[in-house]
Amino acid sequence: MSDRYFRLLERHQKLDAALRIARDPFEAVRLAAMKQMVKARLSHLFLRRPEAVLATL
């Protein structure tokens, strides 16, 4: 697992935890948007990996 992938996974988990305890609805929307951005980056990183190409065949 690359360092970048690990950091993104860690950030995703922290955003998820912050989202669970968020009280302000605007803060929750902001955190959810940030979580979606991190999730998109993770999926792009995963799809570039050689194992992911083999899994789609």
Sequence and secondary structure as in RCSB ss.txt:
>XXXX:A:sequence
MSDRYFRLLERHQKLDAALRIARDPFEAVRLAAMKQMVKARLSHLFLRRPEAVLATL
>XXXX:A:secstr
  HHHHHHHHHHHHHHHHHHH  SHHHHHHHHHHHHHHHHHHHHHHHTSHHHHHHH 
